[in-house]
Amino acid sequence: MCMEENSSFPDNRWLILGVMSLSLIIVMLNNVTLNVALPELSKDLKADNSQLQWILDSYALVFGGTLLVMGALGDRYGRKGALQIGLVTVAAASAWTAFFAESAEQVIAARAVMGLGAALVMPSTLSVVLVVFPSNERGKAIGIWAAMAGVGAPIGLLVGGWAVENFDWQMVFLINVPVIVIALIAGAILVPRSKDESNMPLDWTGAALSVVALGSLLYGIIEGPSLGWDDTMVLSAFVLSIVAGISFVYWQRKTEFPLLPLEFFREKKFTLGLLAIALSMFVMFSFMFMQMLHFQLIRGHSPLSAAIRFFPLPLGLMPAAANSDKLVAKFGRANVVASGLCLVSAGLLLFTLVEIDTSYYQIALTFVLLGLGMGLTMAPSTTAVMDSIPQQKAGVGSATNDASREIGGALGIAIGGSVLNQIYQSAVVVPTSLSGSEEIIKSSFPAAIRLGGELLSQGNSVGGELINSAQLAFIDGMVGSCYVAGAVAIIAAIIVKLKMPNDKGSTEEE
């Protein structure tokens, strides 16, 4: 093959990468910042638990459910336009919520609109990176992109914690706007226009089926832990997802212009790259979900203080992801990804030694190991996915990558949370005098801590017994969840090592 000339690509491509990274962080911020503001939002809007859950879930459902469609729209009509429209949508919905939202229902609707905007933004960021960088620089560029995707969640927790501690819940939404304005202006100036020049018609039937399949799957995963996995709505969602998914596959094989060409999945790098990404996000989101509770309800940290304690994770993740292309060039992709997953598993196993009084420095070491492992996993896996598809399908390829991240993260929270809750419920010991509150205590760790605190404030020593029992039971549940996540990481490492091609990435010559 001929050599790619770097001169045919934009000279300012590294600045373009900076704009894409900023846009990506905006999406990741929206995913997590609101978590720390829910107590204040609940108090101000008088939202019940179901409404609070939907404030979080409406964003995730719309975002994950429409990713493939929005990626395809970017390919068909222009990735720069999709990026800009998505950013404007997120900014407008955020500003409206901050200034005008007066009910939980309004916030839920606004969050759904934000999810739609984010689904336009995220595939566009990676597809633009793919088309503006030559093959010999693409691994480095995607590594930096993956690093930004990985640090977005911890940054989101920090920003959310700072906003809530210093202002009110509206600031969680308003803080997006000036950042988006900067990304919009920089994008308008720097980002070149690109699209699929074949002008093939959009597969609207496939688009509709993908929305139903992904949306139903995510609904079942998200609602399963709270409603129960045997709940009629949850089971119906899974059945609908399976039916829509089978119909989607059938239609993609039949139609002349498929939304997602199924031959992509015949490429091992594509399929196993998606699997590695999904499972690494499973581990990351499961772990982060547990740690926010751990830091706040066991160690007594504020949301901001808890968020700060996550930063050893990006300290490991960022350099590992940004330099993973060099390791791939030396040791091969399969070896690097499998090693990253083993590091993740090692970090989780180290965390199983944590007790109530364990030093934070030991916990920080765990975070560093997890970060290193995540960086070595996500960056080469993302490059493998994007290297496996034709450039004109960059948006759809990026959206598939993003969908695997979203599904993996949702599964991590759902399954990790379910394991934690199951062990907690069986381990917590309810004092005899509180038998009337047994159901509440066993169903909710935060509720047990709050009840214990109220009793202590009244001079009732039973409150101390309850808090101690609940904390020990939570630690047991957290350890159990870490064992599950660690096993997932090891299984993924074995599959990658055995099945993923151990290529050494793009070189100067194609």
N, C-alpha and C positions, 0 to 999 in steps of 0.2 A: 504493500500500500504506500501511498505517497505521504510525504511529510506534511503535516499541518503547519501553515505559516501563521505565526503569532500576529503578524502585521495585519491579517485579515480580521482580527478581532479588535474591539474597542481598546484604545490605549488607557482609558480610565476604568477598565473593568474591575480593578480592586476597589475603586470608589463605589462602583455599582454594587459590588458585593457588600459594602458597608450599608448602603441603602436597603438592600434585601435583608440584611441581618437585623437592621432596626425595625423593618416592617414585620419580620418574623417574631421578634421579641414582643411587639404590640399584641400579636395574636396569642402568644403564650401568657402574657400578662393577664389578658381577659379570661384565660382559662382558670386562673388560680387566685387572683387578687381579691375577689369577692368573698372567698372562703372566710377570711379573717374579719370581714365586716358584717357577717350574718347576724350576730347578736344585736348589734346596734340597729341594723335594718329591721330586724324583727320587732324590736321595741318601738321604733318610730312609726312603722307602717302597720303594726299589730298583725304581723303575718304569723300564721300557724306553721307547724312543722312541715306539713305537706306543701304549703306555698313556698317555704324556704328551700325545700328540696327542688321544686320546679324552677325557682330562680337560678339555681345552679344547672339543672338538667336541660332547660330549654336551649341554652347556648350549646351544650355538648351535642344534643340530639340534632339540631339544625346544622351545626357545623359538620359533624361526622356524616350525617345523612346526605348532604348535598356536595361533598367534596369532589366526587367523580364528575358530576355535572358541571360544576364550576371550573374544574380543571380543563374539561373538554371545551367549555365556552371560551376560555383563555386561548387554547390552541386554535380554535376556529376563528375568533373575532379579534384577537390581539391580547397578548399577555400583559403589556403595559397598561392597556385600558382596563383590563380585569383588576389589576393591582390597584390602580387609582380609584376605580369605582368602589372596590372593597374597602379601601381606607376611608373614603368619604362616608360610606355607609356606617362603618364602625364609629367614626367620629361624631356623626350626626346623632346616632342612637345613644351614644355615651353622654353627649351634651344635653340631649333632651331628658334623659333619665336624671341627670344631676340637677337640672333646673325645674323640671315640671312633673316628674313622677310623684304621685300621691297615694298610690296603692300598690299592693303586691302584684296584682294582675297587670298593671302597667309596666312594672319592672320585668315581669316574666316575658311580656310581649317585646319589650325593648331588647332584652337579652337574646331572644330568638332572632331579631333583626341583626344584632351584632354577630351572631353565629353565621348568618347568611353572608355578611360582609367578610368575616374571617375566612370562610370557605372560598371566597374569591382571592383573598390575599395569599394564603399559605401556599397553594400549588404554584401560584405565579412567581413567588420568590425563588423556589428551587428551579423551576423551568427557565427563568431568566438566567440564573447562574449557569445552567447547562449550555445555553446558546451563546453566552458572551465569553466563555473561557475555552481555550484550546485544550485538547485531550491531555497534554503533558502538565497542565496546571489545574485540571478539573478536580483531581483528587484532593489537592490542597484546599481549593475553594469550597468544595463540598464538605471537607473536614471542618472548616471554619463555620460554615452554615450549620452543620450538625452540632457544633459546640454552642452556638447561639441558641439552637433549639433546646439543648440540654440545660442551659443555665437560665432559660426563660422562666421556668417554674420557681426556682429559688429566688430570683429577682422579683417575681410577682408577689411572693409571700412577703418579702422585705418591703416592697412598695405599699402593699395592702396594709401591713402592720403599721408602717409609718403614717399613712394617711388616716387610719382609724384612731391612732393614739394622739395625733396632733390636730385633727379636724373632725369631720363627721363622715358618715358612710357615703355621702354624695361625692366626696373628694376621690373615692376609689374610681368613680366613673370619669370625673372631670380631668383627672391627671393624665388620661389618655390623649386628650385633645391636642395640647401643644406638641406632644411627641409626634402625633400623626401629621400635624401641619408641617413639621420639619421633614418628615418622610415624604409627604406629598410634593413639597417644593423641590426637594433634592431629586425625587423620582422623575418629576416632570422635566427637569434639566438634564439628568444624567442617563436615565434608562432608555435604551433604544427600543424601537418598535420591532416586534417579532410575532409571527403566527405561522400556522400550517398553511403553506401556499397552495396546497392541492385543491382547496375550496370544496372539499367533500361535505355533503350535507350532514348536519348533526343528527345523531341517532336519538330521537326524542323518546321512542319506546324504551330503548335501553336505559336512557336517562331516568325515566319514570320508575322503571323496575329497580334500578340501583338505589334510588332514594327510598323506596319502600323496603328493600332488603336491608340496607345499612341502617336506616332509621329504626326499623323494627328490632333488629339485632341489638342496637345500642339501647333502645328502650328496655328490652328484657334484661340486659346486663346491668343497667343502672338501677332499675326498679326492683330487681330480684331480691337483693339483701333486705330492703325495707318492707316490701309487700309479701315476701316469701317466694321461694323458687317454684312452689306448687300453686301459686296464685293463678286464677283463671286468666287475668290480663297478661301476666308474664308469660305463661305457657302459650297463649294466643299470639303474643308478639313473636316468640320463637318459631312457632308454626308458620306464621305469615312471612317471616324472614326466610325460612327454608323454601317455601313455595315460590316467593319472589326471586330468591337466589337461583333456584333451578330454572325458573322461567327466563331469568336474565342470561344464564349460560346458554340455554337453548336458542334464544333470540340472537345472541352474539355469534353463534355458529351459523345461523341461518342468514342473517342480514348482510347486505353487500358492504355497508359502511358501519362496522361495529364501533360502539363507544370505547370499549376496552378489548382490543384484539386478544383472543385467548392464547394465541401462539406465544405471547410474552411469557406465559407461565411454563412453557416448555424449556425455557432458558433457566438453568439451575441457579445462576447468579441472581436472577430476578426473584424467583420464588423463595430461595433460601435467605436472600437479603431481606425480603419482607418478613419472613418468619423470625429472623434474628432481631429485627427492629421491634416487632410486636412483643416478643418475649422480654426484650430489655426494657421496654416501656411498662410492661406488666410488673416487672420487679421495681422499677423506679417509682411509679405512682403508688404501688402498694406500700412501699417503704416510707415515702413522704407522707402519705395519709396517716400512717401510724405514728410517725415522729412528731407531727404537729400536736397530736393528743398527748404523746409522751412528754414533750417539753413543757406544755402548758399545764396539764392536769396532774402530772406526777412530780415534775421538777419546779412547778410554780412560776414559769416564765410568762411574760406578757407576749402577745402576738408578735410584736416587733423583735423582742429579745429572742423568741423562739426562731424566727426567720433568720436572724443573724447567725444562729448556730448551724444553719444548713450550709454555710459558705465553704467549709472544707470540701464539699461535694464538687462545686464548680472549679475549685482550685485544682482538683485532680482531673476533672472532665475536660476543661478547656485546652490545656497543653496536649493531652492525649489525643483528643479529636483533631486538633489543628496540625499535629505532626504524624498522624496515623498513616498518611500517604507514604512517608519515608519508611516506616516499618513494613508496610505492605510491599513496597519495592524490594526490600531486603529479604523478608521472610515469607511472603505470600499472603493473600487475602484470608484464606481459610484459617491459617495459623494465627493471624492477628485477631480475627473475630472470635475464634474459639478461646484464645488466651484471655481476651477481654471478658468473655462470659465466665471463665474460670475465676478471674479476679473478682467479678461481681459475686459469685458464689462464696468465695473466700471471705469477702467483706461481710456478707450476711451470716456466715457461720461464726465469724468473730463476734458479731452482734448478739448471738444467742447466749453469750457469756455475760451480757449486761444485766445488772440488778438495779434496785432502786437507788443505791448509793454509789453506783459505778462512776468513776471520774469521767468528766466530759472529754478529757484528752483521749481516753480509750474510744469513746464514741466518735470523736473527730477522726481518729485513724480509720475507723470503719467507713466514714463518709468519704475519705480520700481514696480508699481502695475501691469503693463503689463508683466514684467519679472516674478514676482511671479506667476501670472496666467498661463503664458506659461509653466513654470516649473512644476506646479501642473497638467497641462493638458497633456503635451507631454510625460513625463516619464511614468506615469501609463498607458497611452494609448498604448505606444510602448510595454511595458511589457505585456499588455493584448493581443496584436497582436501576439507576439512571444511565449507566453505561450499557444496559441491556436493551434499551428501547431506541427507536429512531427519533431523531431530534424533533421532527414535526409532531410527535406525540408526547413532547416533554411535559405538557400540562397534565395530561391523563396519567403519565408515569409518576409525576410528582404527587398527584392526588391519591394514587394508589398507595404510595409510600406514606402519605399523611394519614390515610384511612387506617393503615396497619398500626400506626402510632396511636391513633385515637382508640381503636378497638382494644389494643394491648393495654393501654392505660386504664380504660374503663374496666376491663377484666381484672386487672391488678387490684383496683380499689374494691371491686365487688367480691372477688374470691378472697383476697387478703383480709378484707373487713369481715367476711363471713367466717373465716377460720378463727380470727381474733375473737369475734363475738361468741362463737360456739365454745371455745375454750374458756373464755371469761365467764360465761353463764354457768358452766359446770364447776369452775374453780372458786368463784366468789362465795364466801360464807356470810350469810345474813344473820346478824344478831337476833336472838329469840324475841327481844322486845320490839323488833322492827318487822316481824313476820307479816304485818298488814301491808307493808311497802315492798314485799319481796319481789313482786312482779316488776315494779319500776326499777328497783335496784339491779335486778338481773337483766333487764332489757336494755339498760343504758348506763354505761360507765360514767359519762359526765353527770348524769342525774344522781348516781350514787355518791359522787364526790361533792356535789352541791348539797345533797341531804346531809352528808356527814359534816360539812362545814357549818350548816345551819344549826345542827345539834351541838356542835362544839361552841358556837357563839352563845348558846343558851346555857352553857356549863354542863352539858350532858356528855360524859366520857364515852358513851356508846358511839358517838360520832367519830371519835378517833379510831375505835375498833373497825367501824365500817370503812373509813378511808383506807386504813392499812390493808384490810382484806381486799378491797376493790383494786387497790394499786398492785398488790401481789398477783391478783388474778389477771389484771391487764398485762403485766409483764409476762406471765405465762402464755397468754394469748399472742402477744407480740413475738415471743420466741418461736411459738408454733408457726405463726405466719411466715417468719424468716426462714424456717426449715422448708416450708412449701416453696417459697420464692427461690431459695437456694437450689432446691431440687430441679425446679423449672430451668434455672440458668445452666445447671450441669447437663441436663438432657439436651438443651439447645446447643451447648458447646459440642457434645458428642455428634449430634446431627450435622452441624456445620463442618466439623473436622472430617467426617466421613463422606459427606455429599457435596459440599461447596467446592468448586474449582479453586485450586490454590494458585490462581494467577497473580502476577505481580503488578497489576494496575496498568494505567496508561503510561506510555513512555514518550520520548521525543518523536518516535516514529510510530505511525498508525499502520 
